[in-house]
Amino acid sequence: MSKVRYVFDTNVIISSLLFEGSNPDLAIRYALQNGNILFSLELIEEIDEVLSRAKFRKYITDSETTAFLRFAKCVASRCALGTYSANTR
């Protein structure tokens, strides 16, 4: 049986990085333990762009951002946008 696949919005991922123990953080942790998180390269680029904004610099360092993006690329399953059928839930 294949693992469950999860897709998260950029806002959920950013919130999980900034607020440990928050609902978004718990959802991400659950997904990591129980399935695969799908990241597109476009999503990873958007996360990088958002985290590079000045208002986030007081919450997350450049090295933490780099470490997360490296983690996302290595651990999560990659998917291309537009490759899924309309028969999704």
C-alpha positions, 0 to 999 in steps of 0.5 A: 500500500502506498503512503498518503500524499500531502500538499500544503499551501505556502502559508501553512508551511511558513507558519509551521516554520515560524510557530512551533507547536501551532496547528500548521506545525502539527499538520506538517509533522503528522504528514512527515510521520504518516506519508509524503509531502509533495513539493513542486519546484514552484512552491519551493521557489515561492517559499524562498521568496517569501522567507527572504522578505525583510519582515521575516528576517527577525523570525528565521535566519538565512541559514535556517531558510537554506536548511529548510529548502535543502530539506524540502528538496531532499525529503519531500517528493517533487511534483510538477504543476499541472500533472494531476487529473481533475479526479482529486479530492 
